[in-house]
Amino acid sequence: MVEPITTPVDCACVIHGTAYDWTYVERLYNMLNRHISQGIRLHVYTEADRPVPEPMIKHVLTDWGISGPKRAWWYKMQLFNPEHHSGPLLYFDLDTVIIGNLNWLTALPTQHFWGIRDFKHLWKPTFYGINSSVMYWDTTRFESVWKMFCQENFNAVVAGYHGDQDYITAKIPATHRRFFPIEQVKSWRWECLDGGYNFKKSRFLQPGTGTNPSESTSILVFHGNPKPDKITDSYIQRHWQ
């Protein structure tokens, strides 16, 4: 039995470059505080010259000299460095919208590495890779991921893997990986917008109906475009604030 957490939960995000403005960090901070009963400490991993207001906790990313919305994914690997934070850490991409209580998530046992089952499984049911938009793990227990990464040829890794989540999938044994319940974390575009997307017929099931997640869903992931700040859907506007 997992003991319930009664102290603030350590949460994290990464903001690097210009893909997102600071509003995204503020909105994430607000959503996490609304939906985690114990309260949170938000760890912001970012460049040295970006100001981070208290009570957020700033972590300076080592500059690897990479840029672009996809290449910048790799900065998320520095979350695995326990010199930044030692212990359980709950990570969110900035383009996630939290719509329900997250106490179920913080109760998960941290002897496992928790992530989203990549949404590729929606059209390829045999796929069991990780989507790294939301992750929960103990940085001390899984320090080996950081150590392995530091020993790699960085350019070869970036060229050889599509992104950080493919590297994480490859380096954490399947016996140590666990996926969040699929009903709790959904793709906004493919599962909750306009009745969901039918991949066999290449169309939405209920065009024009907007965002309509199930009551059991607590996290919407906005991979790709549009991002939450570009969406006029009243449901998203109500929660992304």
Backbone as numpy.savetxt, mean C-alpha at the origin, in Angstrom:
# Nx Ny Nz CAx CAy CAz Cx Cy Cz
-3.72 -17.14 19.65 -4.56 -15.94 19.65 -3.68 -14.69 19.65
-4.00 -13.76 18.77 -3.23 -12.52 18.67 -3.76 -11.52 19.69
-2.86 -10.98 20.50 -3.27 -9.99 21.47 -3.65 -8.69 20.76
-4.75 -8.07 21.12 -5.13 -6.82 20.47 -4.14 -5.70 20.77
-3.90 -4.86 19.76 -3.00 -3.73 19.92 -3.73 -2.60 20.63
-3.12 -2.07 21.68 -3.75 -0.99 22.43 -2.98 0.32 22.33
-1.81 0.28 21.72 -1.01 1.49 21.53 -1.15 1.96 20.08
-0.78 3.21 19.80 -0.88 3.70 18.42 -0.16 2.79 17.43
-0.74 2.64 16.25 -0.20 1.76 15.22 0.78 2.54 14.34
1.95 1.96 14.10 2.95 2.60 13.25 2.58 2.37 11.79
2.23 3.45 11.11 1.86 3.41 9.70 2.90 4.17 8.89
2.96 3.89 7.60 3.99 4.52 6.77 3.47 4.82 5.38
4.09 5.83 4.78 3.88 6.13 3.37 5.19 6.61 2.78
5.28 6.61 1.46 6.45 7.13 0.76 5.99 8.22 -0.19
6.58 9.39 -0.09 6.32 10.45 -1.05 7.66 10.91 -1.61
7.83 10.72 -2.91 9.11 11.01 -3.56 8.83 11.61 -4.93
9.52 12.68 -5.25 9.31 13.30 -6.54 8.03 14.10 -6.59
7.45 14.22 -7.78 6.29 15.10 -7.98 5.04 14.35 -8.40
5.04 13.04 -8.31 3.86 12.29 -8.74 2.64 12.61 -7.87
2.87 12.91 -6.58 1.79 13.24 -5.65 2.15 14.52 -4.91
1.14 15.33 -4.61 1.41 16.49 -3.78 1.13 16.15 -2.31
1.48 17.07 -1.42 1.40 16.80 0.01 -0.02 16.52 0.49
-1.01 16.99 -0.26 -2.41 16.72 0.10 -2.65 15.23 0.30
-2.00 14.41 -0.50 -2.19 12.96 -0.40 -1.73 12.43 0.96
-0.64 12.97 1.47 -0.16 12.55 2.78 -1.15 12.96 3.86
-1.64 14.18 3.78 -2.60 14.67 4.77 -3.89 13.85 4.75
-4.37 13.53 3.56 -5.61 12.75 3.45 -5.40 11.34 4.02
-4.25 10.74 3.72 -3.98 9.41 4.26 -3.93 9.45 5.78
-3.26 10.45 6.32 -3.17 10.61 7.78 -4.57 10.72 8.39
-5.43 11.51 7.78 -6.79 11.68 8.29 -7.58 10.38 8.21
-7.48 9.68 7.09 -8.24 8.44 6.92 -7.80 7.37 7.91
-6.49 7.26 8.10 -5.98 6.27 9.05 -6.46 6.57 10.47
-6.42 7.83 10.86 -6.88 8.19 12.20 -8.37 7.93 12.39
-9.15 8.09 11.33 -10.59 7.82 11.43 -10.89 6.34 11.57
-10.04 5.49 10.99 -10.41 4.09 10.85 -9.55 3.11 11.66
-8.62 3.62 12.46 -7.86 2.76 13.37 -8.12 3.25 14.78
-8.78 2.44 15.57 -9.27 2.88 16.87 -8.17 3.29 17.83
-7.01 2.63 17.76 -5.93 2.90 18.71 -5.18 4.18 18.40
-5.46 4.80 17.23 -4.67 5.94 16.81 -3.42 5.49 16.07
-2.73 6.41 15.45 -1.57 6.03 14.63 -0.39 6.97 14.86
0.77 6.48 14.45 1.95 7.32 14.22 2.27 7.17 12.74
2.27 8.26 12.00 2.53 8.16 10.56 4.00 8.48 10.27
4.68 7.49 9.72 6.08 7.62 9.31 6.11 7.99 7.83
6.70 9.13 7.52 6.75 9.61 6.15 8.18 9.45 5.62
8.34 8.61 4.63 9.64 8.36 4.00 9.74 9.27 2.78
10.73 10.16 2.77 10.76 11.18 1.73 12.17 11.74 1.55
12.30 12.72 0.66 13.60 13.34 0.42 14.04 14.20 1.60
15.32 14.45 1.67 15.88 15.21 2.79 15.33 16.62 2.88
15.03 17.23 1.73 14.64 18.64 1.75 13.12 18.85 1.81
12.33 17.78 1.96 10.89 17.95 2.05 10.48 18.10 3.51
9.84 19.21 3.89 9.41 19.37 5.28 8.27 18.43 5.63
8.34 17.87 6.83 7.29 16.97 7.33 6.85 17.50 8.69
5.60 17.93 8.81 5.16 18.54 10.08 4.92 17.50 11.16
5.11 17.91 12.40 4.74 17.06 13.53 3.22 16.99 13.60
2.66 15.88 14.09 3.33 14.77 14.76 3.80 13.67 13.82
3.77 13.91 12.50 4.31 12.91 11.58 5.80 12.75 11.82
6.31 11.56 11.51 7.71 11.23 11.75 8.43 11.11 10.42
9.46 11.91 10.23 10.17 11.94 8.95 11.31 10.93 8.92
11.41 10.22 7.77 12.53 9.33 7.50 13.12 9.74 6.16
14.40 10.05 6.15 15.05 10.53 4.94 15.47 9.36 4.07
14.94 9.33 2.86 15.30 8.28 1.91 16.71 8.51 1.37
17.45 7.43 1.24 18.72 7.51 0.53 18.42 7.77 -0.94
19.06 8.77 -1.51 18.81 9.15 -2.90 19.52 8.18 -3.83
18.75 7.39 -4.54 19.32 6.43 -5.49 19.39 7.01 -6.90
18.97 8.26 -7.04 19.08 8.90 -8.34 18.13 8.37 -9.38
17.00 7.82 -8.95 16.01 7.32 -9.90 14.78 8.23 -9.85
14.05 8.25 -10.95 12.89 9.12 -11.02 11.83 8.48 -11.91
10.71 9.16 -12.03 9.62 8.63 -12.83 8.66 7.86 -11.95
7.37 7.85 -12.30 6.35 7.22 -11.44 6.58 5.74 -11.21
7.19 5.04 -12.17 7.42 3.60 -12.00 8.77 3.32 -11.36
9.80 4.01 -11.81 11.12 3.76 -11.23 11.15 4.16 -9.76
10.35 5.15 -9.39 10.32 5.59 -8.00 9.70 4.55 -7.08
9.02 3.55 -7.64 8.49 2.47 -6.82 9.58 1.87 -5.94
10.79 1.81 -6.47 11.86 1.10 -5.79 12.25 1.74 -4.46
11.92 3.01 -4.25 12.22 3.63 -2.97 11.45 2.97 -1.83
10.37 2.27 -2.16 9.62 1.56 -1.13 10.45 0.46 -0.47
11.50 0.01 -1.14 12.34 -1.02 -0.54 13.00 -0.53 0.74
13.20 0.78 0.89 13.85 1.31 2.09 12.96 1.18 3.32
11.69 0.88 3.13 10.81 0.57 4.26 11.28 -0.67 5.01
12.00 -1.55 4.33 12.45 -2.80 4.94 13.70 -2.62 5.79
14.29 -1.44 5.76 15.49 -1.16 6.54 15.09 -0.90 8.00
15.39 -1.82 8.93 14.96 -1.63 10.32 15.67 -0.49 11.03
16.68 0.11 10.40 17.31 1.29 11.01 16.35 2.48 10.98
15.41 2.47 10.07 14.38 3.52 10.05 13.33 3.26 11.13
12.81 2.03 11.12 11.78 1.65 12.10 11.93 0.17 12.38
11.91 -0.17 13.64 12.06 -1.57 14.05 10.76 -2.05 14.68
10.15 -3.05 14.05 8.90 -3.60 14.57 7.80 -3.59 13.53
6.56 -3.88 13.93 5.44 -3.92 12.99 5.24 -2.57 12.30
4.95 -2.63 11.00 4.75 -1.43 10.21 3.63 -1.68 9.19
2.71 -0.75 9.13 1.57 -0.84 8.22 1.75 0.21 7.14
1.95 -0.24 5.90 2.26 0.67 4.80 1.08 0.83 3.85
0.90 2.08 3.36 -0.11 2.37 2.35 0.49 3.20 1.23
0.21 2.82 -0.02 0.46 3.73 -1.13 -0.40 4.97 -0.94
0.04 6.07 -1.51 -0.72 7.30 -1.34 -2.04 7.29 -2.11
-2.12 6.50 -3.18 -3.37 6.47 -3.94 -4.29 5.33 -3.48
-4.44 5.23 -2.16 -5.44 4.33 -1.59 -6.48 5.18 -0.85
-7.69 4.71 -0.86 -8.77 5.38 -0.14 -9.35 4.41 0.87
-9.35 4.81 2.13 -9.83 3.95 3.22 -11.29 4.30 3.48
-12.15 3.28 3.42 -13.59 3.53 3.54 -14.22 2.80 4.72
-13.43 2.00 5.45 -13.99 1.25 6.56 -12.97 0.99 7.65
-13.42 0.46 8.75 -12.59 0.20 9.92 -11.45 -0.75 9.59
-10.25 -0.45 10.13 -9.05 -1.25 9.86 -8.58 -2.04 11.07
-9.37 -2.14 12.10 -8.92 -2.88 13.28 -8.66 -4.35 12.96
-9.35 -4.90 11.97 -9.10 -6.28 11.55 -7.66 -6.45 11.06
-7.12 -5.40 10.44 -5.80 -5.48 9.84 -4.72 -5.44 10.91
-4.88 -4.55 11.87 -3.85 -4.41 12.91 -3.85 -5.60 13.87
-4.87 -6.47 13.78 -4.92 -7.66 14.62 -4.23 -8.86 13.97
-3.74 -8.71 12.74 -3.12 -9.83 12.04 -1.77 -10.18 12.68
-1.43 -11.47 12.74 -0.16 -11.89 13.35 1.04 -11.49 12.49
2.01 -10.83 13.12 3.13 -10.29 12.36 4.29 -11.27 12.20
4.08 -12.55 12.52 5.10 -13.52 12.13 5.03 -13.78 10.63
3.94 -13.31 9.99 3.79 -13.41 8.56 3.97 -12.04 7.91
4.28 -12.07 6.62 4.28 -10.84 5.82 2.94 -10.77 5.10
2.23 -9.67 5.31 0.89 -9.52 4.76 0.88 -8.51 3.62
0.20 -8.86 2.54 0.05 -7.95 1.41 -1.24 -8.26 0.67
-1.48 -7.51 -0.36 -2.65 -7.73 -1.21 -2.30 -8.82 -2.24
-3.22 -9.72 -2.46 -3.04 -10.61 -3.60 -3.22 -9.77 -4.86
-2.20 -9.75 -5.71 -2.22 -8.84 -6.84 -3.48 -9.02 -7.68
-4.01 -7.89 -8.15 -5.28 -7.91 -8.85 -5.22 -8.65 -10.18
-4.04 -9.05 -10.59 -3.92 -9.87 -11.78 -4.72 -11.17 -11.65
-5.00 -11.57 -10.40 -5.76 -12.81 -10.21 -7.19 -12.70 -10.73
-7.66 -11.46 -10.96 -9.02 -11.27 -11.46 -9.19 -11.85 -12.85
-8.12 -11.85 -13.65 -8.20 -12.48 -14.97 -7.26 -13.68 -15.11
-6.42 -13.89 -14.09 -5.53 -15.05 -14.08 -5.61 -15.69 -12.71
-6.60 -16.57 -12.47 -6.87 -17.11 -11.13 -5.71 -17.85 -10.48
-4.75 -18.29 -11.26 -3.62 -19.04 -10.69 -2.50 -18.13 -10.21
-2.66 -16.81 -10.35 -1.57 -15.89 -9.99 -1.64 -15.54 -8.51
-0.51 -15.70 -7.83 -0.45 -15.45 -6.38 0.69 -14.50 -6.00
0.94 -13.51 -6.84 1.94 -12.51 -6.51 1.39 -11.45 -5.58
2.30 -10.65 -5.01 1.93 -9.60 -4.07 1.71 -8.28 -4.81
0.68 -7.57 -4.42 0.54 -6.16 -4.78 0.96 -5.38 -3.54
1.91 -4.46 -3.70 2.51 -3.80 -2.54 1.84 -2.48 -2.18
0.62 -2.25 -2.65 -0.08 -1.00 -2.32 -0.38 -0.89 -0.83
-0.63 -2.02 -0.19 -0.81 -2.07 1.26 -0.04 -3.28 1.77
0.79 -3.07 2.81 1.58 -4.16 3.37 1.62 -4.01 4.89
1.76 -5.15 5.57 1.87 -5.15 7.03 2.87 -6.22 7.42
3.93 -5.82 8.10 4.98 -6.77 8.45 5.84 -6.20 9.57
6.66 -7.08 10.14 7.61 -6.71 11.17 8.96 -6.50 10.49
9.46 -5.27 10.52 10.69 -4.96 9.79 11.91 -5.68 10.36
11.85 -6.05 11.63 12.95 -6.81 12.22 12.91 -8.26 11.77
11.73 -8.85 11.79 11.58 -10.25 11.40 11.95 -10.47 9.92
11.64 -9.47 9.09 11.89 -9.60 7.65 13.05 -8.72 7.19
14.01 -8.49 8.08 15.18 -7.70 7.72 15.98 -8.35 6.60
15.86 -9.66 6.45 16.61 -10.37 5.41 16.30 -9.83 4.02
15.09 -9.32 3.82 14.73 -8.76 2.51 15.60 -7.55 2.21
15.79 -6.70 3.22 16.63 -5.52 3.05 18.09 -5.92 2.83
18.56 -6.89 3.59 19.95 -7.32 3.45 20.21 -7.90 2.06
19.27 -8.70 1.56 19.42 -9.25 0.21 19.43 -8.14 -0.83
18.54 -7.17 -0.66 18.45 -6.09 -1.63 19.75 -5.29 -1.67
20.35 -5.05 -0.50 21.59 -4.27 -0.43 22.75 -4.98 -1.12
22.66 -6.29 -1.24 23.73 -7.06 -1.87 23.54 -7.20 -3.38
22.40 -6.75 -3.86 22.09 -6.88 -5.28 22.78 -5.80 -6.10
22.92 -6.07 -7.40 23.28 -5.03 -8.35 22.00 -4.25 -8.65
21.97 -3.00 -8.17 20.72 -2.23 -8.22 20.17 -2.12 -9.64
21.01 -1.77 -10.59 20.55 -1.60 -11.97 20.01 -2.90 -12.55
20.63 -4.00 -12.16 20.18 -5.30 -12.66 18.82 -5.66 -12.07
18.62 -5.30 -10.79 17.32 -5.58 -10.15 16.21 -4.76 -10.82
16.48 -3.48 -11.03 15.47 -2.61 -11.65 15.14 -3.09 -13.06
16.14 -3.58 -13.77 15.92 -4.07 -15.13 15.25 -5.44 -15.14
15.52 -6.23 -14.10 15.05 -7.61 -14.11 13.68 -7.84 -13.51
13.20 -6.88 -12.73 11.88 -7.01 -12.10 10.99 -5.86 -12.56
9.71 -6.16 -12.74 8.77 -5.11 -13.17 8.66 -4.00 -12.13
8.77 -4.35 -10.87 8.69 -3.36 -9.81 9.00 -3.97 -8.47
8.90 -3.16 -7.42 9.24 -3.63 -6.07 8.40 -4.81 -5.64
7.11 -4.85 -6.03 6.26 -5.93 -5.56 6.66 -7.28 -6.14
7.18 -7.29 -7.36 7.66 -8.54 -7.93 8.93 -9.02 -7.22
9.77 -8.06 -6.84 10.98 -8.42 -6.09 10.60 -8.97 -4.71
9.67 -8.32 -4.04 9.23 -8.78 -2.72 8.63 -10.18 -2.81
7.81 -10.41 -3.83 7.22 -11.73 -4.03 8.30 -12.79 -4.19
9.36 -12.44 -4.93 10.43 -13.41 -5.19 11.28 -13.69 -3.96
11.44 -12.70 -3.07 12.39 -12.83 -1.97 11.76 -13.28 -0.66
10.45 -13.17 -0.51 9.81 -13.67 0.71 9.19 -15.02 0.39
9.63 -16.08 1.05 9.11 -17.42 0.75 7.59 -17.47 0.89
6.96 -18.27 0.05 5.50 -18.39 0.06 4.99 -18.84 1.42
5.80 -19.60 2.16 5.37 -20.07 3.48 5.27 -18.93 4.49
5.92 -17.80 4.21 5.90 -16.65 5.12 4.93 -15.57 4.66
4.39 -15.70 3.46 3.50 -14.69 2.91 2.05 -15.03 3.22
1.29 -13.99 3.48 -0.16 -14.14 3.64 -0.83 -12.98 2.91
-2.04 -13.23 2.43 -2.80 -12.19 1.73 -3.94 -11.70 2.60
-4.18 -10.40 2.52 -5.35 -9.84 3.19 -6.61 -10.49 2.62
-7.68 -10.58 3.41 -8.94 -11.10 2.87 -9.36 -10.31 1.64
-9.68 -11.01 0.56 -9.94 -10.32 -0.70 -11.19 -9.45 -0.63
-12.10 -9.74 0.30 -13.29 -8.91 0.39 -13.00 -7.57 1.07
-11.85 -7.46 1.77 -11.52 -6.24 2.50 -10.79 -5.20 1.64
-10.01 -5.66 0.68 -9.18 -4.77 -0.14 -9.53 -4.98 -1.60
-10.02 -3.94 -2.25 -10.50 -4.07 -3.62 -9.84 -3.07 -4.56
-9.78 -3.44 -5.82 -9.40 -2.51 -6.87 -10.60 -1.62 -7.16
-10.39 -0.30 -7.03 -11.50 0.61 -7.33 -11.97 0.44 -8.76
-11.07 0.46 -9.71 -11.43 0.45 -11.12 -12.05 -0.87 -11.56
-11.47 -1.97 -11.13 -11.87 -3.25 -11.67 -12.94 -3.97 -10.86
-13.11 -3.57 -9.58 -14.07 -4.31 -8.76 -15.21 -3.46 -8.19
-15.00 -2.16 -8.07 -16.00 -1.33 -7.39 -16.62 -0.24 -8.26
-16.03 0.07 -9.37 -16.55 1.11 -10.26 -17.54 0.50 -11.25
-18.70 1.13 -11.39 -19.70 0.75 -12.39 -20.01 -0.75 -12.38
-20.16 -1.30 -11.18 -20.54 -2.70 -11.05 -19.41 -3.69 -11.23
-18.18 -3.20 -11.43 -17.05 -4.10 -11.65 -16.83 -4.37 -13.13
-15.63 -4.81 -13.46 -15.25 -5.01 -14.85 -15.27 -6.49 -15.21
-15.94 -6.81 -16.31 -15.97 -8.17 -16.82 -14.85 -8.31 -17.84
-13.79 -9.03 -17.47 -12.63 -9.13 -18.34 -12.89 -9.98 -19.58
-13.79 -10.95 -19.47 -14.09 -11.78 -20.64 -14.85 -10.99 -21.70
-15.72 -10.08 -21.24 -16.52 -9.30 -22.18 -15.95 -7.91 -22.42
-14.88 -7.56 -21.67 -14.21 -6.26 -21.80 -15.18 -5.10 -21.64
-15.97 -5.16 -20.57 -16.91 -4.06 -20.31 -17.28 -4.03 -18.83
-17.75 -2.87 -18.38 -18.26 -2.75 -17.02 -19.67 -3.33 -16.96
-20.01 -3.90 -15.81 -21.29 -4.59 -15.67 -22.46 -3.62 -15.52
-22.23 -2.46 -14.88 -23.30 -1.49 -14.65 -22.79 -0.08 -14.97
-22.59 0.23 -16.24 -22.01 1.53 -16.62 -22.81 2.71 -16.06
-22.06 3.69 -15.56 -22.69 4.91 -15.08 -23.20 4.88 -13.67
-23.00 3.77 -12.95 -23.53 3.68 -11.58 -22.54 4.17 -10.53
-21.30 4.42 -10.92 -20.31 4.97 -9.99 -19.72 3.93 -9.05
-19.18 4.43 -7.95 -18.50 3.57 -6.98 -19.50 2.93 -6.03
-19.46 1.61 -5.94 -20.41 0.90 -5.08 -19.74 -0.35 -4.50
-18.84 -0.17 -3.51 -18.18 -1.34 -2.91 -19.14 -2.08 -1.97
-18.79 -3.30 -1.64 -19.59 -4.05 -0.68 -19.36 -3.53 0.72
-20.23 -3.86 1.64 -20.11 -3.39 3.03 -18.88 -3.95 3.72
-18.36 -5.06 3.23 -17.19 -5.69 3.87 -15.87 -5.08 3.40
-15.90 -4.20 2.42 -14.68 -3.60 1.89 -14.25 -2.41 2.74
-12.95 -2.34 3.05 -12.44 -1.21 3.84 -11.35 -0.42 3.14
-10.77 -0.96 2.06 -9.70 -0.25 1.36 -9.93 -0.34 -0.15
-9.84 0.80 -0.83 -9.89 0.85 -2.28 -8.51 1.24 -2.80
-8.02 0.49 -3.76 -6.69 0.74 -4.34 -6.86 1.37 -5.72
-6.19 2.51 -5.92 -6.29 3.25 -7.17 -5.02 3.10 -7.98
-4.75 1.88 -8.44 -3.59 1.66 -9.30 -3.88 2.27 -10.67
-2.89 2.91 -11.26 -3.11 3.56 -12.55 -3.86 4.88 -12.40
-4.48 5.30 -13.47 -5.22 6.55 -13.49 -6.70 6.30 -13.78
-7.59 7.20 -13.32 -7.33 8.46 -12.61 -7.03 8.25 -11.14
-6.39 9.23 -10.53 -6.10 9.22 -9.11 -7.27 9.86 -8.35
-7.34 9.65 -7.04 -8.47 10.17 -6.26 -8.75 11.66 -6.42
-7.70 12.47 -6.57 -7.95 13.92 -6.68 -8.59 14.31 -8.00
-8.63 13.40 -8.97 -9.23 13.69 -10.27 -10.64 13.10 -10.41
-11.13 12.46 -9.37 -12.41 11.76 -9.45 -13.51 12.62 -8.84
-14.60 12.76 -9.58 -15.72 13.56 -9.10 -16.82 12.72 -8.47
-16.65 11.42 -8.44 -17.61 10.51 -7.81 -17.84 10.93 -6.36
-19.08 11.16 -5.97 -19.39 11.66 -4.62 -18.96 10.69 -3.54
-18.99 9.38 -3.84 -18.58 8.38 -2.83 -17.10 8.56 -2.50
-16.26 8.72 -3.51 -14.83 8.90 -3.28 -14.56 10.24 -2.61
-15.22 11.27 -3.04 -15.02 12.59 -2.43 -15.38 12.59 -0.95
-16.38 11.79 -0.57 -16.80 11.73 0.82 -15.76 11.06 1.71
-15.06 10.08 1.16 -14.11 9.32 1.98 -12.68 9.84 1.86
-12.32 10.41 0.70 -10.94 10.88 0.51 -10.83 12.32 0.99
-10.74 12.45 2.30 -10.61 13.78 2.91 -10.03 13.67 4.31
